[in-house]
């Protein structure tokens, strides 16, 4: 999924002639976010392999902070 969004970003960047960066930023952010969450989940799983309760707690805390941060930034607009 992250790779398809990154490819959409590159496609828009190369095909759109008028201000391609504004539209391509959305797809780049979506791809980077999905890739970042996947990498962070792998890190958490490796760090808390023997204690999955802590893995789940940290994962839910990360998701809550991300949603709260996005909500706060949208509220400020």
GIBEL-V634717 format. One record per helix or strand of 2 or more residues. SS is the DSSP state (A for helix, B for strand). FROM is the first residue (numbers start at 1). LEN is the number of residues. Records with the same first field share a line. If there is no record, write none. Layout:
BEGIN
SS = FROM-LEN ; FROM-LEN
END
This chain:
BEGIN
A = 2-14 ; 20-28 ; 52-25
END
